[in-house]
């Protein structure tokens, strides 16, 4: 899986934000719950379905 930008606390730590401000909070980023829902959907596929790759991208891409 390649989820692109996912809104987590990592962004706050990466930017050393003392206020705890997430620099992506105002962007339409993928949330951790989105990824977990995709994993659940994959695990619920019938046995005759094989998934080899999953590419997940937010509508917003960091330049």
ABEGO torsion letter per residue (X at the ends): XBAEBBBBAAAAAAAGBAAGBBAAAABBBBBAAAAAAAAAAAAABBAABBBABBBBBBABBBX
